[in-house]
Amino acid sequence: MTVKTRVDKSIRNLTLLSLLILPVALAAAFAENAAEAVAWKSSWHETAGAAKKRSRNILLLFTNPERCPPCRMMEQQTWPDAGVAKFVNANLVPLMIHTGRSEERSLGREFEIRGIPTTLVLDTKRNIIARKVGFSPPEDFLRFLRAAVSLDGLKKKVERDAENAAHALDLARAYVELERRSEAVPLLEKVCRLDRDNSKEKKVHALYLLGTIAFENGKTEDAKRKFGEVMGIDPKGKAGYADDIAFHLAIVLANERKFSSAAERFEKLMADFPKSERLPEALMYLGRCRLLTEDSDGAAKAFEKLIKEHPDGPYARHAKHFLQEIKQNKGKPR
């Protein structure tokens, strides 16, 4: 047998093997994809029964993808995500209520649904553990689900060991993720007392979260004090909050209508933290601050940089809109 014959025979054997393996591989892939789809129940009765039997909480979704763009985005991006589907199927019993078709739309009145998409996590007694309104990308939504599922276990840990700063911090973080900030605040203050000198490296995280909550509640001076304490405890930024604090402090200046000072802070943020996740948002605010100080050239540079470096991000579309306005207004009499 010549070398060529042996090679030809090997190729034929390989081809036959591939043809035998391919259907098996495809079947496995299809089976994997099927297993990763959210296993929605068809009725409240079925869902409640399964939740009670499995000792699980209920995931209740109110949606109408045909008429609601955010619902459609959830349907296209979030629910098909393998991580989301796997977590839901392993930890919750899911029920989808289509607000345009479902016979169980009365549940919307019971749970005071004001907009869609709305996702609720309920216990078997119909108590609301967590509520999420609007579109959430898969990664953010998965964090929300994990916090909701872990809540009972974290509460029990805190009850068993009330002086444990780590347990209190974990529970507070879950409350923050679930937008139950009023319940997080006393726990975060407790962490600061339990770890007064930050020897357990928990106080720095609690102070940062207290600062962000104060900022969101419009308590600017309190937020600045908390952020100042964080920087005093962690001057080298080892906890990973330095860029976020710099961003918040720049926003404070913008809210106080000190647009030139805010723009300088945003520029310093970008210089000091070139890899920060805050950069796209900082560029957007920088451009807006430059516009408000009538520096259209500086604004245009910020928007152009944003579009060039983050073309697929959520701020690029807004940057293009502002750029168009700048071009249209150039040369017009003031």
N, C-alpha and C positions, 0 to 999 in steps of 0.2 A: 504494500500500500504506500503510495507516494505521500509526501508531506501535504500537498494540496488536497488529496482525498481525505486525509485525516482531518484537516482543517474544515473542509466542507461538511464532513460528517459531524464534527463538533458543533458547527453552526446550526445544522439541522436539529441536533439533539437539544441545543440551547433554546432554539425557537420553539420546539415542542414543549420543553419544560416551562418556557415563559407562557405559552398558551394554556398550560395546565394550571399554572400558579395565578395568572391574571384574574380569572373569575373568582377565585378564593379571596384574593386581595381586595377586589372590588366589593365583594360581599361583606368582608370585614369592615371596609371603610363605610359602606352604607349602614351597616349595623351600628358602628360607632357613632355616626352622625344621627341616626335615629335615637340612640340612647341619650344623646346630648340635647334633644329637644325637650322643652318644658312640658311636663305631663299634666296639662290642664284638666281639671275636673269639669263636669258638665252641669252640675247643679249645686246649690248651697247644701242641700240635704246630704248629697254624696260627699261633699267636701268636709262638712262638719263631722260626719260619721268616721271618715278616714282619719281626720285629725285627732279625734278622741281615741280611736283604736291604736294609733301610732304614737300617741302622746307628743304631738307636734303642733306648732302654731300654724295659722292659716295665712297664706298670701292672697290678698284680694285685689284684683286689678280692675279699674274702671277705664274703659277705652272706647274709641271709635275711630279707627285708622282712616276710614273713608272721608271723614269730615274734619279731622284734627291732625295737622302736620306734626306736632310733637308726638302724638300717638303713633303716627306712621314711622317716625324716626325710631321710637322704641321698638316697634315691630320689626324694623329692618336691621337695626344695629345692636340693640341691647338684649332682647329676648333670645335671638339666635346664638348669642355668644356662648361658647362651650363652657366657660367658667361659670357664668351666670346660671345656665341651665343645669349644670351638674350640681351646683350648690343648692338651688331651689329644690330639685328632685330629692336630694339627700337630706334636707333639713326642714322643708315646709310642705304644706299641701296647698297647691295653687288653684285658684278659680278666677276665670276671666269673665267679666260682665261687659258685654258690648252694649253701650248705652242706647244704641239705635235699634237693637234687635232682641236683646235678652228679655226673657219673661220675668227675670228677677231684678228688674230695674228699681224696685222699691227699696232694695238694699242701699241705693244711693241716697235716699232720703234718711234712712236710719243712721247712716254714717256721715251725714252732712257733707256730701261731695259737692264742692263748689266749682271745680274745674277738672278737666281731664288732660293727660292721663293722671290718675291718682292711684298710687299703690299703698295699700294698708297691710300691716302685719298685725294679726289679731290672735288672742289666745282662744281657747275653746269655749270660753264664756262670753265671747264677742267683745271683749275689752280691747281697745286700740293700744297696741304697743308702740307702733311707729307709723308715720304718714309721710309719703313722698309725693309731691305734686310737680308735674312737668317732666320734661325729658332729662334723662341722666345717661351719660355714656357708660359702657359696661363696667369700667374700672371703678367709677364713682358709685354706681349702683350696687356693685358687689360689696363695697365697703359699708354701704347702708344696710344691706341684708345681713352681713356678718355682725354688725353692731346690734341689730334687732334680735338676732338669734342668740347672741351671747349675753343679752341683758340679764336674764333670770339667774344664770350661773354667776355672773359678776356680782349681782346683789347678794347672793348667798355667801360669797367669799367675804364681802365687806361685813356682813352680819356676823360671820364666824370669827373674823379677826379685825375688829374695829380700829385697831391701832396700826394697821399695815398700810403704809403710804402707797405702795405699789398697787394694791387692790383698789384703793380709793381713786387713784389716778386712772386706772383702766376703766373703771365704771364711769368716771367723769368724761373720759374720751368717748365712750359709747354714747352717752347723753348728748355730747356736742355733735357727734356724727348724725344723730337722730333729730337734731335741731331742738332738743329739750334742754336749752341752755340754763334755764332757771334752776333745774335740778342738778346741773353740773357745778354751778358756782359754789354752793356750800361744800361740796366734796373737794373742789380745788383749793378752797381756803383751808380746809382741813389738812390737805397734803402739805401746804405751806407751814402749818403749825407742826405737823409730825416730822417734817424734814427741814427744820428751821435753818440749819446751816448748809443745806444742800449736800450733806455728806452722802446721801443715798442717790443723789442726782435725780431727784423727783421734783423738787421745788422749782427748778428752772423751767420744767415743762408746764407745771401748774401755773406759774406766773405768766408764761407766754399765752396760754389759753385764756386766762383771766383778762389779759390785755386785749386779745382779739374780741372777746365777748363785750368788753367795755367799749371798744371801738365800734362794733356793730350796733350797740345800743346808744350811740351818740355821746358817750361819756369820754370825750376826748382827753381831758386832763388826767383822768384815772388811767386811761389806756397808756398815755405817755409815761406816767409814773411806773406802771407795771413793766413796760418795755425797758425803761431805764434800769429797773432792778434786774431784769434778765441780762442786760449788757454788763451790769456791775458784777453779777455772779459769773458770767460766762464771757469775758472780754475777748476771747479768741474765737468765739462763735462755734465751739465744738458741738453744741446741741443742734446746730443747723438752722437757727432762726434769724441770723444776722441780716440776710438779704430780705426776708419777709418783714422784719421790723423796719428796715430802711424804707421799704415800699410803703408800709402803713404810715410812717412819719411824713413821707412825701405827700401822701394823700391828705393827711391832716392839713398841711400847708395849702394844698389846692382847695380844700373845703373852706379854708379861711380866706380864700380869694387872694392868696399871696402867690400868684402864678409864676413870677420870675424865680422866687426862692424854691418853689416846688419843682420847676423845670431843672434847676441846678441839682436838686436832690435826686431826681430821676436819672440825670446824666451821671452823677457820682455812683449811683446804684449800678448802672450798666458798666461803669469802669471797674468798680470794686468786685463785682460778681458777674463776670462775663458768661457763666454757665447757669445762671439762675433761671428757674422756671418762670420767674416773674417778668422776664425781659419783654415778651410780646405785649403784655399789659402795660409795662412801664413805657414802652415806645408809644403806645396809643395815648397814654396820659401826657407824655412829653409833647407830642404833637398838638394835643388839645390846649395845653398850657401855653405853648408858643403862639397858637392862634389867638388866644385870649390876651396876649401881650402884643398883638398885631405884628408878630414876627412870622410872616407867611413863608419866607424862605426856610427858616428853621423848622417850622411845622412840616413843610413839604419834605425836607430831608428825613425827619423822623418817620413820616408815613411811608416814604419810599423804602427806607431801611426795613421797616416792619414787613412790607409786602415782599421784599426780596428775600429776607431771611426766614420768614414764617408764612409762606404763601398759602398754606392749607389750614392755618389756624383760624380761630373764630373772630380775630380782630382784623384780618386782611380785608374783608369786605367793607368794613367801616372805614378803614384807611383809604381804600379806593374812592369811597364816597367823598371823604374830606379833600382828597387830592383834586378830584373833579371840581369841587366848589372853589378851591384855591385858584385853579386855572381859569375858571369862569369869572372870578372876581378881579383878577389881575388886570390892571389898566382901566378899571372903572373909577370914575370920580368919587371921592369920599364926601 
